Amino acid sequence: MSLPISEWKHKGGTSDRKCTCGTWKEHWLNFSKKSWPSFCSVAFCSNAAEVGAHVTNQNSDKEWIVPTCKVCNAKSTQETFDLSGSVTLVPANQAETCAK
């Protein structure tokens, strides 16, 4: 499935969610099979990537994890943003990943 880079939103109510990987950053690292990026995955943000953020898109029924800075991760769940074209999305659903 090809997902667009535009019209992403943060998923609200996820700050208390736990992952068996330890952190959502570790979850992304474990299932992306890539190195942690230097920069936030939000387009035009040049801050360092710090956390694994839960994001959604109207073109997908899944929640995804992407590396973001803490500033972008704190954006309103109503605010849409674009992702950089090189971002790797990892499913947030543990049944598809670490709980298999």
C-alpha positions as a Markdown table, in Angstrom:
| # | Residue | x | y | z |
|---|---|---|---|---|
| 1 | Met | 0.0 | 0.0 | 0.0 |
| 2 | Ser | 1.3 | 3.4 | -0.9 |
| 3 | Leu | 0.5 | 6.1 | 1.6 |
| 4 | Pro | 0.6 | 9.9 | 0.8 |
| 5 | Ile | 3.0 | 12.2 | 2.5 |
| 6 | Ser | 0.2 | 14.8 | 3.2 |
| 7 | Glu | -2.8 | 15.0 | 5.6 |
| 8 | Trp | -1.2 | 13.3 | 8.6 |
| 9 | Lys | -2.4 | 13.9 | 12.2 |
| 10 | His | -1.1 | 12.8 | 15.6 |
| 11 | Lys | -3.2 | 10.2 | 17.3 |
| 12 | Gly | -4.5 | 11.6 | 20.6 |
| 13 | Gly | -4.6 | 9.6 | 23.9 |
| 14 | Thr | -1.5 | 7.6 | 23.2 |
| 15 | Ser | 0.9 | 9.0 | 25.9 |
| 16 | Asp | 0.0 | 6.2 | 28.3 |
| 17 | Arg | 0.4 | 3.4 | 25.9 |
| 18 | Lys | 3.1 | 1.0 | 26.6 |
| 19 | Cys | 5.1 | -1.2 | 24.2 |
| 20 | Thr | 6.9 | -4.5 | 24.9 |
| 21 | Cys | 9.8 | -3.0 | 23.0 |
| 22 | Gly | 10.3 | -0.6 | 25.9 |
| 23 | Thr | 9.7 | 2.7 | 24.0 |
| 24 | Trp | 8.0 | 3.6 | 20.7 |
| 25 | Lys | 11.4 | 4.7 | 19.5 |
| 26 | Glu | 12.6 | 1.2 | 20.1 |
| 27 | His | 9.5 | -0.2 | 18.5 |
| 28 | Trp | 10.3 | 1.8 | 15.3 |
| 29 | Leu | 13.9 | 0.7 | 15.4 |
| 30 | Asn | 13.0 | -3.0 | 15.8 |
| 31 | Phe | 10.5 | -3.1 | 12.9 |
| 32 | Ser | 11.8 | -0.5 | 10.5 |
| 33 | Lys | 15.2 | -2.3 | 10.3 |
| 34 | Lys | 16.8 | 1.1 | 9.8 |
| 35 | Ser | 19.0 | 3.4 | 11.8 |
| 36 | Trp | 17.3 | 6.2 | 13.8 |
| 37 | Pro | 17.1 | 9.3 | 11.6 |
| 38 | Ser | 18.9 | 12.5 | 12.5 |
| 39 | Phe | 15.9 | 14.7 | 11.8 |
| 40 | Cys | 12.2 | 14.8 | 12.6 |
| 41 | Ser | 9.9 | 13.0 | 10.0 |
| 42 | Val | 7.6 | 16.0 | 9.7 |
| 43 | Ala | 8.3 | 17.9 | 6.5 |
| 44 | Phe | 10.4 | 21.0 | 6.8 |
| 45 | Cys | 11.2 | 20.4 | 10.5 |
| 46 | Ser | 15.0 | 20.4 | 11.1 |
| 47 | Asn | 14.8 | 19.4 | 14.8 |
| 48 | Ala | 16.4 | 16.2 | 15.9 |
| 49 | Ala | 14.2 | 13.1 | 15.9 |
| 50 | Glu | 13.6 | 12.2 | 19.6 |
| 51 | Val | 10.5 | 10.0 | 20.0 |
| 52 | Gly | 8.3 | 7.5 | 18.2 |
| 53 | Ala | 5.0 | 9.3 | 17.5 |
| 54 | His | 1.6 | 7.8 | 16.8 |
| 55 | Val | 0.2 | 9.2 | 13.6 |
| 56 | Thr | -2.8 | 8.5 | 11.4 |
| 57 | Asn | -3.9 | 9.3 | 7.8 |
| 58 | Gln | -7.4 | 9.4 | 6.3 |
| 59 | Asn | -6.2 | 7.1 | 3.6 |
| 60 | Ser | -5.3 | 4.3 | 6.1 |
| 61 | Asp | -7.2 | 2.5 | 8.8 |
| 62 | Lys | -4.0 | 1.9 | 10.7 |
| 63 | Glu | -2.0 | 3.9 | 13.3 |
| 64 | Trp | 1.7 | 4.3 | 12.5 |
| 65 | Ile | 4.9 | 5.1 | 14.3 |
| 66 | Val | 7.3 | 7.7 | 12.9 |
| 67 | Pro | 10.3 | 9.4 | 14.4 |
| 68 | Thr | 9.6 | 13.0 | 15.4 |
| 69 | Cys | 11.0 | 15.8 | 17.6 |
| 70 | Lys | 9.2 | 16.5 | 20.8 |
| 71 | Val | 7.9 | 19.8 | 19.4 |
| 72 | Cys | 6.1 | 18.2 | 16.5 |
| 73 | Asn | 4.9 | 15.3 | 18.6 |
| 74 | Ala | 3.1 | 17.9 | 20.8 |
| 75 | Lys | 1.1 | 19.3 | 17.9 |
| 76 | Ser | -2.7 | 19.3 | 18.2 |
| 77 | Thr | -4.5 | 16.1 | 17.0 |
| 78 | Gln | -6.6 | 18.4 | 14.8 |
| 79 | Glu | -3.6 | 19.9 | 12.9 |
| 80 | Thr | -2.6 | 18.2 | 9.7 |
| 81 | Phe | 1.0 | 18.0 | 8.5 |
| 82 | Asp | 3.1 | 16.5 | 5.8 |
| 83 | Leu | 5.8 | 13.8 | 6.3 |
| 84 | Ser | 9.1 | 13.9 | 4.6 |
| 85 | Gly | 9.3 | 11.7 | 1.6 |
| 86 | Ser | 11.9 | 9.4 | 3.0 |
| 87 | Val | 10.1 | 8.5 | 6.2 |
| 88 | Thr | 9.6 | 4.8 | 7.1 |
| 89 | Leu | 6.2 | 4.0 | 8.7 |
| 90 | Val | 5.9 | 1.2 | 11.2 |
| 91 | Pro | 2.6 | -0.2 | 12.3 |
| 92 | Ala | 1.7 | 0.8 | 15.9 |
| 93 | Asn | -0.5 | -2.2 | 16.3 |
| 94 | Gln | 1.5 | -4.6 | 18.5 |
| 95 | Ala | -0.5 | -7.6 | 17.2 |
| 96 | Glu | 1.1 | -7.0 | 13.8 |
| 97 | Thr | 4.6 | -6.5 | 15.2 |
| 98 | Cys | 6.1 | -7.1 | 18.7 |
| 99 | Ala | 3.2 | -9.2 | 20.1 |
| 100 | Lys | 3.3 | -11.8 | 17.3 |
